[in-house]
Amino acid sequence: MKTAFYVEYAGKQVEEKEIIAKVKEIWTAQGNKIKDLKTLNLYVKPEENAAYYVINEDVDGKIEL
């Protein structure tokens, strides 16, 4: 099954894969390898124009949408 997930708020639309790509970019920029990314939890807060993430139940951060 192919799916697409979008968050829409205040006239703005962000796709799930865009958020994941940004997190992967941050992960690799910190010297990590994609193969070491085992879990990714995302928490989208449209009212803050942000997404929070937790990688491998250990590393967390925030990205602007």
All heavy atoms as TSV, in Angstrom:
chain	resi	resn	atom	element	x	y	z
A	1	MET	N	N	0.840	-1.175	0.000
A	1	MET	CA	C	0.000	0.000	0.000
A	1	MET	C	C	0.886	1.239	0.000
A	1	MET	O	O	1.794	1.380	0.810
A	1	MET	CB	C	-0.879	-0.019	1.256
A	1	MET	CG	C	-1.680	1.230	1.435
A	1	MET	SD	S	-2.783	1.154	2.856
A	1	MET	CE	C	-1.684	1.689	4.133
A	2	LYS	N	N	0.615	2.127	-0.900
A	2	LYS	CA	C	1.346	3.389	-0.954
A	2	LYS	C	C	0.518	4.449	-0.229
A	2	LYS	O	O	-0.688	4.559	-0.457
A	2	LYS	CB	C	1.578	3.797	-2.399
A	2	LYS	CG	C	2.409	5.032	-2.539
A	2	LYS	CD	C	2.693	5.351	-3.990
A	2	LYS	CE	C	3.518	6.614	-4.031
A	2	LYS	NZ	N	3.953	6.949	-5.372
A	3	THR	N	N	1.163	5.195	0.631
A	3	THR	CA	C	0.453	6.238	1.374
A	3	THR	C	C	1.201	7.560	1.270
A	3	THR	O	O	2.395	7.594	0.979
A	3	THR	CB	C	0.305	5.881	2.863
A	3	THR	OG1	O	1.591	5.791	3.441
A	3	THR	CG2	C	-0.451	4.576	3.059
A	4	ALA	N	N	0.494	8.616	1.537
A	4	ALA	CA	C	1.090	9.952	1.644
A	4	ALA	C	C	0.466	10.607	2.866
A	4	ALA	O	O	-0.730	10.482	3.102
A	4	ALA	CB	C	0.820	10.774	0.395
A	5	PHE	N	N	1.295	11.291	3.635
A	5	PHE	CA	C	0.822	11.936	4.855
A	5	PHE	C	C	1.215	13.402	4.802
A	5	PHE	O	O	2.391	13.730	4.629
A	5	PHE	CB	C	1.460	11.257	6.078
A	5	PHE	CG	C	1.026	11.851	7.373
A	5	PHE	CD1	C	-0.161	11.489	7.968
A	5	PHE	CD2	C	1.816	12.805	8.010
A	5	PHE	CE1	C	-0.549	12.042	9.175
A	5	PHE	CE2	C	1.441	13.367	9.207
A	5	PHE	CZ	C	0.245	12.987	9.788
A	6	TYR	N	N	0.246	14.273	4.957
A	6	TYR	CA	C	0.481	15.712	4.898
A	6	TYR	C	C	-0.031	16.367	6.172
A	6	TYR	O	O	-1.035	15.938	6.740
A	6	TYR	CB	C	-0.272	16.353	3.718
A	6	TYR	CG	C	0.134	15.808	2.377
A	6	TYR	CD1	C	-0.522	14.726	1.826
A	6	TYR	CD2	C	1.172	16.384	1.663
A	6	TYR	CE1	C	-0.154	14.227	0.584
A	6	TYR	CE2	C	1.551	15.892	0.427
A	6	TYR	CZ	C	0.884	14.813	-0.105
A	6	TYR	OH	O	1.249	14.317	-1.327
A	7	VAL	N	N	0.641	17.420	6.580
A	7	VAL	CA	C	0.158	18.270	7.659
A	7	VAL	C	C	-0.167	19.611	7.022
A	7	VAL	O	O	0.678	20.213	6.353
A	7	VAL	CB	C	1.222	18.459	8.767
A	7	VAL	CG1	C	0.731	19.428	9.821
A	7	VAL	CG2	C	1.585	17.121	9.383
A	8	GLU	N	N	-1.399	20.061	7.224
A	8	GLU	CA	C	-1.813	21.354	6.692
A	8	GLU	C	C	-2.250	22.249	7.848
A	8	GLU	O	O	-2.991	21.815	8.723
A	8	GLU	CB	C	-2.970	21.187	5.716
A	8	GLU	CG	C	-2.565	20.478	4.447
A	8	GLU	CD	C	-3.687	20.421	3.420
A	8	GLU	OE1	O	-4.862	20.546	3.799
A	8	GLU	OE2	O	-3.364	20.250	2.232
A	9	TYR	N	N	-1.756	23.476	7.807
A	9	TYR	CA	C	-2.094	24.416	8.869
A	9	TYR	C	C	-1.805	25.823	8.378
A	9	TYR	O	O	-0.722	26.077	7.823
A	9	TYR	CB	C	-1.259	24.109	10.123
A	9	TYR	CG	C	-1.586	24.971	11.318
A	9	TYR	CD1	C	-2.749	24.748	12.057
A	9	TYR	CD2	C	-0.748	25.992	11.705
A	9	TYR	CE1	C	-3.051	25.530	13.155
A	9	TYR	CE2	C	-1.035	26.781	12.807
A	9	TYR	CZ	C	-2.190	26.543	13.534
A	9	TYR	OH	O	-2.492	27.316	14.621
A	10	ALA	N	N	-2.730	26.696	8.572
A	10	ALA	CA	C	-2.575	28.122	8.237
A	10	ALA	C	C	-2.085	28.332	6.800
A	10	ALA	O	O	-1.184	29.110	6.543
A	10	ALA	CB	C	-1.649	28.809	9.227
A	11	GLY	N	N	-2.663	27.574	5.881
A	11	GLY	CA	C	-2.327	27.751	4.474
A	11	GLY	C	C	-1.016	27.131	4.035
A	11	GLY	O	O	-0.569	27.333	2.919
A	12	LYS	N	N	-0.377	26.368	4.899
A	12	LYS	CA	C	0.897	25.734	4.582
A	12	LYS	C	C	0.715	24.220	4.583
A	12	LYS	O	O	-0.054	23.688	5.371
A	12	LYS	CB	C	1.934	26.136	5.634
A	12	LYS	CG	C	3.325	25.719	5.322
A	12	LYS	CD	C	4.285	26.309	6.347
A	12	LYS	CE	C	5.713	26.007	5.950
A	12	LYS	NZ	N	6.661	26.578	6.880
A	13	GLN	N	N	1.422	23.539	3.686
A	13	GLN	CA	C	1.341	22.086	3.606
A	13	GLN	C	C	2.754	21.501	3.630
A	13	GLN	O	O	3.632	21.954	2.901
A	13	GLN	CB	C	0.642	21.665	2.311
A	13	GLN	CG	C	0.484	20.167	2.178
A	13	GLN	CD	C	-0.105	19.782	0.835
A	13	GLN	OE1	O	0.534	19.960	-0.187
A	13	GLN	NE2	N	-1.314	19.272	0.854
A	14	VAL	N	N	2.945	20.505	4.491
A	14	VAL	CA	C	4.238	19.822	4.586
A	14	VAL	C	C	3.974	18.329	4.518
A	14	VAL	O	O	3.092	17.808	5.199
A	14	VAL	CB	C	4.960	20.161	5.912
A	14	VAL	CG1	C	6.287	19.443	6.001
A	14	VAL	CG2	C	5.155	21.655	6.055
A	15	GLU	N	N	4.753	17.646	3.686
A	15	GLU	CA	C	4.602	16.202	3.538
A	15	GLU	C	C	5.542	15.481	4.499
A	15	GLU	O	O	6.650	15.952	4.786
A	15	GLU	CB	C	4.905	15.794	2.096
A	15	GLU	CG	C	4.526	14.370	1.796
A	15	GLU	CD	C	4.663	14.021	0.324
A	15	GLU	OE1	O	5.128	14.851	-0.474
A	15	GLU	OE2	O	4.308	12.894	-0.025
A	16	GLU	N	N	5.087	14.342	4.978
A	16	GLU	CA	C	5.870	13.536	5.922
A	16	GLU	C	C	7.281	13.273	5.399
A	16	GLU	O	O	8.257	13.417	6.140
A	16	GLU	CB	C	5.150	12.211	6.172
A	16	GLU	CG	C	5.922	11.232	7.026
A	16	GLU	CD	C	5.299	9.856	7.023
A	16	GLU	OE1	O	4.737	9.440	5.996
A	16	GLU	OE2	O	5.377	9.200	8.070
A	17	LYS	N	N	7.410	12.925	4.129
A	17	LYS	CA	C	8.739	12.583	3.605
A	17	LYS	C	C	9.690	13.783	3.613
A	17	LYS	O	O	10.893	13.608	3.731
A	17	LYS	CB	C	8.640	11.956	2.210
A	17	LYS	CG	C	8.192	12.866	1.116
A	17	LYS	CD	C	8.125	12.092	-0.202
A	17	LYS	CE	C	7.664	12.987	-1.329
A	17	LYS	NZ	N	7.594	12.268	-2.597
A	18	GLU	N	N	9.164	15.009	3.546
A	18	GLU	CA	C	10.012	16.200	3.645
A	18	GLU	C	C	10.599	16.318	5.046
A	18	GLU	O	O	11.773	16.665	5.214
A	18	GLU	CB	C	9.207	17.459	3.334
A	18	GLU	CG	C	8.735	17.583	1.909
A	18	GLU	CD	C	7.805	18.773	1.722
A	18	GLU	OE1	O	8.005	19.812	2.389
A	18	GLU	OE2	O	6.874	18.651	0.921
A	19	ILE	N	N	9.784	16.048	6.046
A	19	ILE	CA	C	10.239	16.111	7.438
A	19	ILE	C	C	11.298	15.039	7.686
A	19	ILE	O	O	12.354	15.311	8.267
A	19	ILE	CB	C	9.052	15.946	8.417
A	19	ILE	CG1	C	8.044	17.076	8.210
A	19	ILE	CG2	C	9.539	15.903	9.860
A	19	ILE	CD1	C	6.730	16.872	8.925
A	20	ILE	N	N	11.031	13.828	7.209
A	20	ILE	CA	C	11.981	12.722	7.386
A	20	ILE	C	C	13.300	13.034	6.696
A	20	ILE	O	O	14.375	12.789	7.246
A	20	ILE	CB	C	11.369	11.401	6.876
A	20	ILE	CG1	C	10.201	11.000	7.787
A	20	ILE	CG2	C	12.422	10.291	6.821
A	20	ILE	CD1	C	9.375	9.848	7.271
A	21	ALA	N	N	13.248	13.609	5.508
A	21	ALA	CA	C	14.472	13.966	4.777
A	21	ALA	C	C	15.299	14.977	5.558
A	21	ALA	O	O	16.535	14.873	5.620
A	21	ALA	CB	C	14.117	14.504	3.399
A	22	LYS	N	N	14.641	15.952	6.184
A	22	LYS	CA	C	15.364	16.954	6.973
A	22	LYS	C	C	16.044	16.311	8.179
A	22	LYS	O	O	17.181	16.636	8.513
A	22	LYS	CB	C	14.419	18.058	7.443
A	22	LYS	CG	C	14.018	19.026	6.359
A	22	LYS	CD	C	13.114	20.108	6.914
A	22	LYS	CE	C	12.637	21.051	5.829
A	22	LYS	NZ	N	11.737	22.094	6.366
A	23	VAL	N	N	15.343	15.392	8.836
A	23	VAL	CA	C	15.918	14.719	9.999
A	23	VAL	C	C	17.114	13.874	9.575
A	23	VAL	O	O	18.158	13.877	10.234
A	23	VAL	CB	C	14.854	13.868	10.726
A	23	VAL	CG1	C	15.496	13.020	11.820
A	23	VAL	CG2	C	13.764	14.754	11.315
A	24	LYS	N	N	17.001	13.165	8.458
A	24	LYS	CA	C	18.115	12.358	7.963
A	24	LYS	C	C	19.319	13.239	7.626
A	24	LYS	O	O	20.462	12.854	7.870
A	24	LYS	CB	C	17.694	11.560	6.728
A	24	LYS	CG	C	16.818	10.372	7.048
A	24	LYS	CD	C	16.453	9.629	5.772
A	24	LYS	CE	C	15.650	8.386	6.050
A	24	LYS	NZ	N	15.298	7.676	4.790
A	25	GLU	N	N	19.050	14.399	7.086
A	25	GLU	CA	C	20.109	15.355	6.765
A	25	GLU	C	C	20.864	15.764	8.039
A	25	GLU	O	O	22.099	15.811	8.063
A	25	GLU	CB	C	19.470	16.591	6.126
A	25	GLU	CG	C	20.282	17.289	5.100
A	25	GLU	CD	C	19.470	18.399	4.447
A	25	GLU	OE1	O	18.724	18.099	3.507
A	25	GLU	OE2	O	19.592	19.556	4.900
A	26	ILE	N	N	20.109	16.072	9.080
A	26	ILE	CA	C	20.708	16.443	10.370
A	26	ILE	C	C	21.522	15.281	10.919
A	26	ILE	O	O	22.647	15.456	11.388
A	26	ILE	CB	C	19.613	16.877	11.376
A	26	ILE	CG1	C	18.967	18.179	10.912
A	26	ILE	CG2	C	20.175	16.997	12.782
A	26	ILE	CD1	C	17.678	18.525	11.638
A	27	TRP	N	N	20.970	14.088	10.859
A	27	TRP	CA	C	21.613	12.877	11.374
A	27	TRP	C	C	22.968	12.645	10.700
A	27	TRP	O	O	23.974	12.407	11.362
A	27	TRP	CB	C	20.678	11.697	11.162
A	27	TRP	CG	C	21.188	10.350	11.558
A	27	TRP	CD1	C	21.553	9.337	10.712
A	27	TRP	CD2	C	21.359	9.831	12.878
A	27	TRP	NE1	N	21.946	8.241	11.423
A	27	TRP	CE2	C	21.832	8.507	12.763
A	27	TRP	CE3	C	21.156	10.352	14.149
A	27	TRP	CZ2	C	22.111	7.707	13.864
A	27	TRP	CZ3	C	21.429	9.549	15.251
A	27	TRP	CH2	C	21.903	8.252	15.106
A	28	THR	N	N	23.001	12.728	9.372
A	28	THR	CA	C	24.249	12.482	8.657
A	28	THR	C	C	25.237	13.644	8.823
A	28	THR	O	O	26.444	13.424	8.834
A	28	THR	CB	C	24.000	12.194	7.158
A	28	THR	OG1	O	23.270	13.268	6.575
A	28	THR	CG2	C	23.244	10.897	6.972
A	29	ALA	N	N	24.735	14.862	8.968
A	29	ALA	CA	C	25.614	16.017	9.183
A	29	ALA	C	C	26.351	15.903	10.512
A	29	ALA	O	O	27.424	16.495	10.687
A	29	ALA	CB	C	24.807	17.309	9.134
A	30	GLN	N	N	25.795	15.130	11.438
A	30	GLN	CA	C	26.439	14.923	12.738
A	30	GLN	C	C	27.431	13.759	12.709
A	30	GLN	O	O	27.920	13.322	13.738
A	30	GLN	CB	C	25.371	14.668	13.809
A	30	GLN	CG	C	24.498	15.865	14.062
A	30	GLN	CD	C	23.342	15.561	15.012
A	30	GLN	OE1	O	23.029	14.405	15.305
A	30	GLN	NE2	N	22.699	16.609	15.490
A	31	GLY	N	N	27.688	13.251	11.485
A	31	GLY	CA	C	28.676	12.185	11.336
A	31	GLY	C	C	28.116	10.778	11.447
A	31	GLY	O	O	28.871	9.808	11.500
A	32	ASN	N	N	26.811	10.655	11.498
A	32	ASN	CA	C	26.174	9.343	11.603
A	32	ASN	C	C	25.866	8.785	10.217
A	32	ASN	O	O	25.823	9.524	9.240
A	32	ASN	CB	C	24.875	9.444	12.401
A	32	ASN	CG	C	25.113	9.944	13.805
A	32	ASN	OD1	O	25.799	9.314	14.585
A	32	ASN	ND2	N	24.566	11.099	14.119
A	33	LYS	N	N	25.614	7.485	10.164
A	33	LYS	CA	C	25.259	6.827	8.915
A	33	LYS	C	C	23.763	6.502	8.924
A	33	LYS	O	O	23.201	6.161	9.972
A	33	LYS	CB	C	26.058	5.543	8.738
A	33	LYS	CG	C	27.547	5.813	8.607
A	33	LYS	CD	C	28.320	4.544	8.457
A	33	LYS	CE	C	29.805	4.886	8.374
A	33	LYS	NZ	N	30.635	3.711	8.307
A	34	ILE	N	N	23.149	6.590	7.751
A	34	ILE	CA	C	21.719	6.291	7.629
A	34	ILE	C	C	21.412	4.885	8.136
A	34	ILE	O	O	20.399	4.671	8.791
A	34	ILE	CB	C	21.241	6.459	6.164
A	34	ILE	CG1	C	21.285	7.927	5.755
A	34	ILE	CG2	C	19.843	5.891	5.958
A	34	ILE	CD1	C	20.326	8.830	6.506
A	35	LYS	N	N	22.298	3.932	7.876
A	35	LYS	CA	C	22.053	2.550	8.305
A	35	LYS	C	C	21.975	2.423	9.832
A	35	LYS	O	O	21.416	1.458	10.344
A	35	LYS	CB	C	23.106	1.598	7.746
A	35	LYS	CG	C	24.482	1.777	8.338
A	35	LYS	CD	C	25.458	0.762	7.787
A	35	LYS	CE	C	26.787	0.944	8.505
A	35	LYS	NZ	N	27.415	-0.289	8.843
A	36	ASP	N	N	22.516	3.408	10.557
A	36	ASP	CA	C	22.472	3.375	12.018
A	36	ASP	C	C	21.202	4.012	12.574
A	36	ASP	O	O	20.971	3.987	13.777
A	36	ASP	CB	C	23.694	4.078	12.594
A	36	ASP	CG	C	24.981	3.347	12.253
A	36	ASP	OD1	O	24.950	2.095	12.148
A	36	ASP	OD2	O	26.017	4.018	12.074
A	37	LEU	N	N	20.385	4.567	11.722
A	37	LEU	CA	C	19.111	5.153	12.129
A	37	LEU	C	C	18.090	4.013	12.175
A	37	LEU	O	O	17.609	3.551	11.145
A	37	LEU	CB	C	18.693	6.237	11.126
A	37	LEU	CG	C	17.706	7.281	11.599
A	37	LEU	CD1	C	17.791	8.503	10.705
A	37	LEU	CD2	C	16.314	6.771	11.678
A	38	LYS	N	N	17.796	3.543	13.361
A	38	LYS	CA	C	16.917	2.376	13.532
A	38	LYS	C	C	15.458	2.770	13.769
A	38	LYS	O	O	14.557	2.130	13.255
A	38	LYS	CB	C	17.409	1.497	14.686
A	38	LYS	CG	C	18.840	1.030	14.549
A	38	LYS	CD	C	19.033	0.159	13.344
A	38	LYS	CE	C	20.484	-0.326	13.282
A	38	LYS	NZ	N	20.863	-0.820	11.987
A	39	THR	N	N	15.239	3.794	14.583
A	39	THR	CA	C	13.868	4.246	14.840
A	39	THR	C	C	13.806	5.759	14.739
A	39	THR	O	O	14.778	6.457	15.045
A	39	THR	CB	C	13.357	3.824	16.239
A	39	THR	OG1	O	14.149	4.455	17.242
A	39	THR	CG2	C	13.380	2.307	16.413
A	40	LEU	N	N	12.653	6.249	14.304
A	40	LEU	CA	C	12.427	7.684	14.209
A	40	LEU	C	C	10.993	7.972	14.622
A	40	LEU	O	O	10.056	7.482	14.000
A	40	LEU	CB	C	12.672	8.180	12.778
A	40	LEU	CG	C	12.299	9.636	12.494
A	40	LEU	CD1	C	13.105	10.588	13.377
A	40	LEU	CD2	C	12.498	9.955	11.026
A	41	ASN	N	N	10.843	8.735	15.686
A	41	ASN	CA	C	9.526	9.171	16.135
A	41	ASN	C	C	9.399	10.657	15.834
A	41	ASN	O	O	10.300	11.432	16.164
A	41	ASN	CB	C	9.345	8.943	17.639
A	41	ASN	CG	C	9.435	7.481	18.012
A	41	ASN	OD1	O	9.019	6.613	17.264
A	41	ASN	ND2	N	9.990	7.200	19.165
A	42	LEU	N	N	8.288	11.027	15.209
A	42	LEU	CA	C	8.044	12.423	14.852
A	42	LEU	C	C	6.828	12.947	15.592
A	42	LEU	O	O	5.822	12.242	15.725
A	42	LEU	CB	C	7.789	12.556	13.345
A	42	LEU	CG	C	8.953	12.257	12.422
A	42	LEU	CD1	C	8.482	12.290	10.980
A	42	LEU	CD2	C	10.071	13.262	12.639
A	43	TYR	N	N	6.918	14.182	16.041
A	43	TYR	CA	C	5.829	14.872	16.719
A	43	TYR	C	C	5.676	16.235	16.045
A	43	TYR	O	O	6.542	17.089	16.185
A	43	TYR	CB	C	6.144	15.043	18.209
A	43	TYR	CG	C	6.477	13.731	18.876
A	43	TYR	CD1	C	7.790	13.247	18.913
A	43	TYR	CD2	C	5.471	12.947	19.433
A	43	TYR	CE1	C	8.088	12.030	19.498
A	43	TYR	CE2	C	5.769	11.722	20.021
A	43	TYR	CZ	C	7.075	11.273	20.052
A	43	TYR	OH	O	7.376	10.060	20.627
A	44	VAL	N	N	4.612	16.397	15.294
A	44	VAL	CA	C	4.403	17.625	14.529
A	44	VAL	C	C	3.509	18.558	15.331
A	44	VAL	O	O	2.435	18.157	15.791
A	44	VAL	CB	C	3.778	17.316	13.157
A	44	VAL	CG1	C	3.548	18.590	12.372
A	44	VAL	CG2	C	4.672	16.367	12.373
A	45	LYS	N	N	3.969	19.807	15.501
A	45	LYS	CA	C	3.189	20.819	16.214
A	45	LYS	C	C	2.979	22.000	15.271
A	45	LYS	O	O	3.790	22.928	15.245
A	45	LYS	CB	C	3.911	21.250	17.488
A	45	LYS	CG	C	4.005	20.098	18.499
A	45	LYS	CD	C	4.417	20.565	19.850
A	45	LYS	CE	C	3.256	21.237	20.524
A	45	LYS	NZ	N	3.551	21.631	21.890
A	46	PRO	N	N	1.912	21.947	14.483
A	46	PRO	CA	C	1.669	23.016	13.506
A	46	PRO	C	C	1.601	24.402	14.138
A	46	PRO	O	O	2.065	25.369	13.545
A	46	PRO	CB	C	0.331	22.637	12.874
A	46	PRO	CG	C	0.159	21.189	13.144
A	46	PRO	CD	C	0.886	20.924	14.425
A	47	GLU	N	N	1.040	24.500	15.341
A	47	GLU	CA	C	0.900	25.805	15.978
A	47	GLU	C	C	2.257	26.426	16.310
A	47	GLU	O	O	2.372	27.635	16.478
A	47	GLU	CB	C	0.021	25.723	17.233
A	47	GLU	CG	C	0.618	24.951	18.393
A	47	GLU	CD	C	0.401	23.442	18.356
A	47	GLU	OE1	O	-0.035	22.909	17.323
A	47	GLU	OE2	O	0.668	22.797	19.386
A	48	GLU	N	N	3.301	25.602	16.375
A	48	GLU	CA	C	4.667	26.096	16.608
A	48	GLU	C	C	5.479	26.117	15.314
A	48	GLU	O	O	6.662	26.471	15.340
A	48	GLU	CB	C	5.377	25.210	17.629
A	48	GLU	CG	C	4.801	25.286	19.021
A	48	GLU	CD	C	5.557	24.419	20.020
A	48	GLU	OE1	O	6.702	23.999	19.733
A	48	GLU	OE2	O	5.009	24.165	21.096
A	49	ASN	N	N	4.853	25.690	14.216
A	49	ASN	CA	C	5.549	25.582	12.929
A	49	ASN	C	C	6.817	24.735	13.082
A	49	ASN	O	O	7.886	25.071	12.584
A	49	ASN	CB	C	5.881	26.961	12.358
A	49	ASN	CG	C	6.259	26.891	10.891
A	49	ASN	OD1	O	5.666	26.136	10.129
A	49	ASN	ND2	N	7.248	27.665	10.486
A	50	ALA	N	N	6.678	23.619	13.812
A	50	ALA	CA	C	7.845	22.796	14.130
A	50	ALA	C	C	7.485	21.315	14.163
A	50	ALA	O	O	6.332	20.938	14.331
A	50	ALA	CB	C	8.411	23.200	15.477
A	51	ALA	N	N	8.523	20.503	13.998
A	51	ALA	CA	C	8.415	19.066	14.197
A	51	ALA	C	C	9.540	18.664	15.145
A	51	ALA	O	O	10.677	19.109	14.994
A	51	ALA	CB	C	8.540	18.315	12.882
A	52	TYR	N	N	9.201	17.870	16.117
A	52	TYR	CA	C	10.187	17.356	17.065
A	52	TYR	C	C	10.451	15.906	16.699
A	52	TYR	O	O	9.554	15.203	16.237
A	52	TYR	CB	C	9.648	17.456	18.497
A	52	TYR	CG	C	9.440	18.879	18.932
A	52	TYR	CD1	C	8.257	19.554	18.651
A	52	TYR	CD2	C	10.435	19.561	19.616
A	52	TYR	CE1	C	8.067	20.870	19.042
A	52	TYR	CE2	C	10.262	20.876	20.017
A	52	TYR	CZ	C	9.069	21.519	19.719
A	52	TYR	OH	O	8.891	22.826	20.102
A	53	TYR	N	N	11.679	15.451	16.892
A	53	TYR	CA	C	12.014	14.076	16.540
A	53	TYR	C	C	12.821	13.418	17.644
A	53	TYR	O	O	13.498	14.083	18.423
A	53	TYR	CB	C	12.791	14.019	15.214
A	53	TYR	CG	C	14.094	14.774	15.220
A	53	TYR	CD1	C	15.275	14.171	15.658
A	53	TYR	CD2	C	14.168	16.090	14.782
A	53	TYR	CE1	C	16.469	14.863	15.663
A	53	TYR	CE2	C	15.365	16.788	14.779
A	53	TYR	CZ	C	16.515	16.167	15.224
A	53	TYR	OH	O	17.703	16.851	15.228
A	54	VAL	N	N	12.725	12.079	17.684
A	54	VAL	CA	C	13.540	11.260	18.576
A	54	VAL	C	C	14.095	10.124	17.719
A	54	VAL	O	O	13.337	9.369	17.122
A	54	VAL	CB	C	12.729	10.689	19.756
A	54	VAL	CG1	C	13.624	9.835	20.647
A	54	VAL	CG2	C	12.070	11.793	20.561
A	55	ILE	N	N	15.411	10.046	17.645
A	55	ILE	CA	C	16.080	9.019	16.861
A	55	ILE	C	C	16.641	7.965	17.805
A	55	ILE	O	O	17.312	8.298	18.789
A	55	ILE	CB	C	17.235	9.627	16.024
A	55	ILE	CG1	C	16.671	10.633	15.022
A	55	ILE	CG2	C	18.037	8.535	15.334
A	55	ILE	CD1	C	17.734	11.418	14.275
A	56	ASN	N	N	16.354	6.710	17.484
A	56	ASN	CA	C	16.876	5.568	18.247
A	56	ASN	C	C	16.590	5.697	19.746
A	56	ASN	O	O	17.407	5.281	20.569
A	56	ASN	CB	C	18.375	5.375	17.996
A	56	ASN	CG	C	18.674	5.043	16.557
A	56	ASN	OD1	O	17.810	4.603	15.811
A	56	ASN	ND2	N	19.903	5.276	16.140
A	57	GLU	N	N	15.476	6.297	20.075
A	57	GLU	CA	C	15.049	6.455	21.473
A	57	GLU	C	C	16.060	7.222	22.314
A	57	GLU	O	O	16.003	7.177	23.541
A	57	GLU	CB	C	14.779	5.084	22.123
A	57	GLU	CG	C	13.848	4.179	21.356
A	57	GLU	CD	C	12.427	4.718	21.231
A	57	GLU	OE1	O	11.964	5.404	22.152
A	57	GLU	OE2	O	11.790	4.437	20.202
A	58	ASP	N	N	16.997	7.948	21.668
A	58	ASP	CA	C	18.089	8.575	22.407
A	58	ASP	C	C	18.367	10.018	21.988
A	58	ASP	O	O	18.567	10.878	22.828
A	58	ASP	CB	C	19.356	7.723	22.217
A	58	ASP	CG	C	20.520	8.221	23.033
A	58	ASP	OD1	O	20.313	8.602	24.199
A	58	ASP	OD2	O	21.641	8.248	22.507
A	59	VAL	N	N	18.391	10.279	20.700
A	59	VAL	CA	C	18.769	11.594	20.172
A	59	VAL	C	C	17.498	12.354	19.811
A	59	VAL	O	O	16.650	11.845	19.089
A	59	VAL	CB	C	19.662	11.443	18.921
A	59	VAL	CG1	C	20.023	12.797	18.342
A	59	VAL	CG2	C	20.904	10.624	19.243
A	60	ASP	N	N	17.372	13.574	20.312
A	60	ASP	CA	C	16.168	14.341	19.986
A	60	ASP	C	C	16.522	15.722	19.457
A	60	ASP	O	O	17.652	16.178	19.579
A	60	ASP	CB	C	15.220	14.440	21.182
A	60	ASP	CG	C	15.854	15.117	22.391
A	60	ASP	OD1	O	16.928	15.714	22.271
A	60	ASP	OD2	O	15.247	15.069	23.461
A	61	GLY	N	N	15.532	16.340	18.845
A	61	GLY	CA	C	15.754	17.658	18.297
A	61	GLY	C	C	14.475	18.244	17.732
A	61	GLY	O	O	13.394	17.656	17.845
A	62	LYS	N	N	14.618	19.391	17.131
A	62	LYS	CA	C	13.474	20.137	16.592
A	62	LYS	C	C	13.869	20.710	15.237
A	62	LYS	O	O	15.007	21.155	15.050
A	62	LYS	CB	C	13.130	21.279	17.549
A	62	LYS	CG	C	12.100	22.245	17.048
A	62	LYS	CD	C	11.939	23.395	18.033
A	62	LYS	CE	C	11.055	24.484	17.462
A	62	LYS	NZ	N	10.925	25.627	18.363
A	63	ILE	N	N	12.931	20.687	14.289
A	63	ILE	CA	C	13.148	21.328	13.000
A	63	ILE	C	C	11.964	22.254	12.712
A	63	ILE	O	O	10.848	22.000	13.139
A	63	ILE	CB	C	13.323	20.319	11.846
A	63	ILE	CG1	C	12.102	19.412	11.718
A	63	ILE	CG2	C	14.586	19.521	11.988
A	63	ILE	CD1	C	12.102	18.556	10.487
A	64	GLU	N	N	12.262	23.332	12.018
A	64	GLU	CA	C	11.217	24.255	11.583
A	64	GLU	C	C	10.551	23.679	10.342
A	64	GLU	O	O	11.216	23.091	9.500
A	64	GLU	CB	C	11.812	25.610	11.262
A	64	GLU	CG	C	12.488	26.294	12.450
A	64	GLU	CD	C	11.529	26.658	13.561
A	64	GLU	OE1	O	10.408	27.106	13.280
A	64	GLU	OE2	O	11.913	26.482	14.735
A	65	LEU	N	N	9.266	23.857	10.247
A	65	LEU	CA	C	8.546	23.350	9.069
A	65	LEU	C	C	8.535	24.366	7.954
A	65	LEU	O	O	8.674	25.518	8.112
A	65	LEU	CB	C	7.103	23.001	9.447
A	65	LEU	CG	C	6.969	21.893	10.477
A	65	LEU	CD1	C	5.506	21.665	10.815
A	65	LEU	CD2	C	7.571	20.595	9.974
